[in-house]
Amino acid sequence: MIVSCFTTIPATVFENAKRLKAILKFGVGVDNIDLAAATRNGVLVINCPDYCSDTIAEHAIALIFCLAKRIVPIHTAMREKAWLWPEKDLMTDRSDRQDHRVDRVRPHRPGHGRQGRRPGNESNCTRSPCTPGSGHGACVEFVSLDTLLKNADVVSIHCVLTPETKNLIGARELAMMKKTAYLIDVSRGAIVHEEALLTALQKHWVAGAGLDVFAEEPLKLGHPLLGLENVILTPHLAWYTKEAYAGLQIETLDRAREILAGTIPDNLKNTEVLAKYNVH
């Protein structure tokens, strides 16, 4: 068994490690694992998705408030000048207005994802029309992506990276958004087309962005996102709290024990391989 976090697991691993039975992801996203190659070679792929949903939702909300209240530029100016008087460019809207729409791009399935269903709850979403969300108590209205982009004041990304979601938000989609809207991505950087996002931010198609993830990580000095004032950047740490890290360790250990015991592990990503194993 291989336990991996950020390391890429390509097809050559599965083709050459003949005794390999399982890849256990120390985290949620399995986009760094060649899932098709794993399945072809009969290797189980398991992830640990339950440890950080609340933590990431909180981070998304924190980015929204920081953008809406201009916390970072005000803080930076305070450090340089010690005080600021009320100027027009410092004026912000109330970020808790009930008519603001915080909309999430998330898995289109019942339950709509562990992370995706939480930001609405965290921000006390009260929009109309809406319907209760799959028994989770969320105030939810399911709409098409185009409808979401055209109407949202905040678009928050909460879906996994797959071939279908790569570059899901490109120039066309960003141009649909309100010029006053914010884009939040706490999922995977490649879901948003980075060059298109840079153009949108530079030309003010959107008001700003809060990003915890990027198309290529780590970011390098000189990256154009680092020079934009209408962006808040964090280094893929939305999940990183004491509670979430302890939960991830426990969850990973539980999955490892299931694999070693020969039972079907929770959160198996490629169930097709079960036919090769005597599991129960």
C-alpha positions in Angstrom: 0.0 0.0 0.0 1.1 3.5 -0.8 -0.1 6.4 1.4 0.3 9.7 -0.6 -0.7 13.3 -0.2 0.6 15.7 -3.0 3.0 13.3 -4.8 1.9 12.4 -8.4 1.2 8.7 -8.9 1.5 8.0 -12.6 0.7 5.0 -14.7 4.3 3.7 -14.5 3.8 3.1 -10.7 0.9 0.7 -11.3 2.6 -1.0 -14.3 5.8 -1.8 -12.3 4.7 -2.2 -8.7 3.2 -5.7 -9.2 2.5 -6.3 -5.5 0.7 -3.0 -5.0 -2.9 -3.4 -3.8 -4.0 0.1 -2.8 -3.2 3.8 -3.0 -4.5 5.6 0.1 -4.8 9.4 -0.4 -3.9 11.4 2.6 -6.6 14.0 1.7 -9.5 14.4 -0.6 -8.6 15.1 -4.2 -7.4 12.1 -6.3 -6.5 14.2 -9.4 -2.8 13.5 -8.7 -3.4 9.7 -9.1 -3.9 8.1 -12.5 -7.2 6.5 -11.6 -7.7 4.7 -15.0 -4.2 3.1 -14.7 -5.0 2.0 -11.1 -8.2 0.4 -12.2 -6.6 -1.3 -15.2 -4.0 -2.8 -12.9 -6.5 -3.8 -10.2 -5.3 -1.3 -7.5 -7.7 0.1 -5.0 -7.8 3.9 -4.7 -9.2 5.4 -1.5 -9.5 8.9 -0.3 -10.3 10.6 3.0 -13.0 13.3 2.4 -14.6 13.8 5.7 -12.1 15.6 7.9 -12.1 19.2 6.6 -15.5 20.2 5.1 -16.4 22.7 7.8 -12.8 24.1 7.9 -12.8 24.7 4.1 -16.2 26.3 4.2 -15.1 28.6 7.0 -12.0 29.6 4.9 -14.3 30.4 1.9 -16.4 32.6 4.0 -13.3 34.3 5.4 -12.1 35.1 1.9 -15.5 36.5 1.0 -15.6 38.8 3.9 -12.0 40.0 3.4 -12.8 40.8 -0.2 -16.1 42.5 0.5 -14.7 44.6 3.4 -11.3 45.3 1.7 -9.5 44.1 4.7 -6.1 43.4 3.1 -5.6 46.7 1.3 -6.8 48.6 4.4 -4.5 46.6 6.6 -1.6 47.2 4.3 -2.2 50.9 4.1 -2.5 51.1 7.9 0.9 49.5 8.3 2.3 52.2 5.9 0.4 55.2 7.1 -0.8 54.3 10.7 -4.2 55.8 10.0 -6.7 56.3 7.2 -9.6 58.8 7.0 -12.9 57.9 5.3 -12.2 58.1 1.6 -14.6 57.0 -1.2 -12.3 54.2 -2.3 -12.5 52.7 1.2 -16.3 52.6 1.3 -17.7 49.0 1.1 -21.2 47.4 1.0 -22.5 45.5 3.9 -21.3 42.0 3.3 -24.2 40.4 5.3 -27.0 41.8 3.1 -29.7 39.2 2.7 -30.2 40.0 -1.0 -26.6 39.0 -1.8 -26.4 35.6 -3.5 -23.6 33.3 -2.4 -23.7 30.5 -5.0 -21.6 27.4 -5.0 -20.3 25.4 -8.0 -20.5 21.8 -6.6 -21.2 18.2 -7.5 -24.6 17.9 -9.2 -26.0 15.0 -7.1 -28.2 14.5 -4.1 -26.4 15.9 -1.1 -24.5 18.3 -3.3 -21.1 17.7 -1.7 -19.6 17.9 1.8 -18.0 21.3 1.3 -20.5 22.8 -1.2 -23.5 22.6 1.1 -21.8 24.4 4.0 -21.1 28.0 2.9 -24.8 28.7 2.5 -25.3 27.6 6.1 -22.3 29.5 7.4 -23.4 32.7 5.9 -27.1 32.3 6.9 -28.3 32.3 3.3 -31.9 33.5 3.0 -32.8 33.7 -0.7 -36.0 33.3 -2.5 -37.1 31.2 -4.2 -35.3 28.3 -2.5 -36.0 24.8 -1.3 -34.5 22.8 1.6 -31.4 20.9 0.5 -31.6 17.2 0.7 -32.3 17.0 4.5 -29.2 19.0 5.4 -31.1 22.1 6.4 -29.4 24.3 3.7 -31.2 27.0 1.9 -30.6 25.8 -1.6 -31.8 26.5 -5.1 -30.4 24.3 -7.9 -29.7 26.2 -11.1 -27.6 25.8 -14.2 -24.1 27.0 -14.2 -24.9 29.9 -16.6 -27.8 31.0 -14.4 -25.6 30.8 -11.3 -22.8 32.9 -12.9 -25.2 35.6 -14.2 -27.0 36.1 -10.8 -24.4 35.4 -8.1 -22.7 38.1 -6.1 -20.2 35.5 -5.0 -19.3 32.3 -6.9 -17.5 29.7 -4.7 -15.9 26.6 -6.2 -16.6 23.4 -4.3 -16.2 20.5 -6.8 -13.4 18.0 -7.4 -11.1 18.2 -10.4 -12.0 15.8 -13.1 -11.6 15.9 -16.9 -15.2 17.3 -17.0 -14.4 20.1 -14.5 -11.0 21.1 -15.7 -11.2 24.8 -16.9 -14.9 24.7 -16.1 -14.7 28.4 -15.4 -13.1 30.1 -18.4 -13.3 33.4 -20.3 -16.9 32.8 -21.4 -18.0 32.0 -17.8 -16.1 34.9 -16.2 -17.6 37.3 -18.7 -21.1 36.3 -17.6 -20.5 37.3 -14.0 -21.5 40.6 -12.5 -18.7 43.2 -12.5 -19.3 43.5 -8.7 -19.1 39.7 -8.1 -16.3 37.8 -6.4 -14.9 34.4 -7.4 -13.7 32.1 -4.6 -11.8 28.8 -5.2 -11.0 26.5 -2.3 -11.2 23.3 -4.4 -8.6 22.9 -7.2 -6.9 25.6 -9.2 -7.3 23.9 -12.6 -11.1 24.2 -12.4 -10.6 27.9 -13.2 -8.7 28.7 -16.4 -5.9 30.8 -14.8 -5.1 33.0 -17.9 -8.8 33.8 -18.3 -9.0 34.7 -14.6 -6.0 37.0 -14.9 -7.7 38.8 -17.8 -11.0 39.0 -15.9 -9.3 40.5 -12.9 -7.1 42.9 -14.9 -10.0 44.1 -17.0 -12.4 44.2 -14.0 -14.9 41.7 -15.5 -15.2 40.7 -11.9 -14.6 42.7 -8.7 -12.0 40.3 -7.2 -11.1 36.7 -6.3 -10.1 34.8 -3.2 -7.9 31.8 -4.1 -6.5 29.0 -1.9 -5.6 26.8 -4.9 -3.7 27.3 -8.2 -3.2 25.5 -11.5 0.4 24.8 -10.6 1.6 24.6 -7.0 3.6 26.0 -5.3 3.3 29.5 -6.8 6.6 31.0 -7.9 7.8 34.5 -7.2 6.8 36.8 -10.0 3.5 35.0 -10.8 1.1 37.6 -12.1 -1.5 36.9 -9.5 0.9 38.1 -6.9 0.8 41.6 -8.3 -3.0 42.2 -8.4 -4.7 44.2 -5.7 -8.1 42.7 -6.2 -7.0 39.2 -5.2 -6.5 37.5 -1.8 -4.2 34.5 -2.0 -3.6 31.7 0.6 -1.3 28.7 0.0 -3.6 25.7 -0.2 -4.2 25.9 3.6 -8.0 26.2 3.8 -8.1 22.7 5.3 -5.2 23.2 7.8 -6.5 23.4 11.3 -5.5 21.3 14.4 -8.9 19.6 14.4 -8.9 18.8 10.7 -5.3 17.5 10.7 -6.1 15.2 13.6 -9.2 14.0 11.8 -7.3 13.3 8.7 -4.8 11.2 10.5 -7.6 9.2 12.2 -9.5 8.8 8.9 -6.4 7.7 7.1 -5.5 5.1 9.8 -9.1 3.7 9.7 -8.9 3.3 5.9 -5.5 1.6 6.1 -6.8 -0.9 8.7 -9.8 -1.7 6.5 -7.4 -2.4 3.5 -5.1 -4.6 5.6 -8.1 -6.5 7.1 -9.3 -7.3 3.6 -12.6 -5.5 4.0 -14.1 -3.0 1.5 -12.7 0.4 2.6 -14.9 3.4 2.9 -14.6 6.0 0.1 -13.3 3.6 -2.5 -13.0 5.6 -5.8 -12.8 2.7 -8.3 -15.2 0.0 -7.2 -14.5 -1.9 -10.4 -11.4 -3.5 -9.0 -13.3 -5.3 -6.2 -13.9 -8.3 -8.5 -10.2 -9.1 -8.2 -10.1 -9.3 -4.4 -11.6 -11.6 -1.8 -13.1 -8.8 0.2 -16.1 -8.8 2.5 
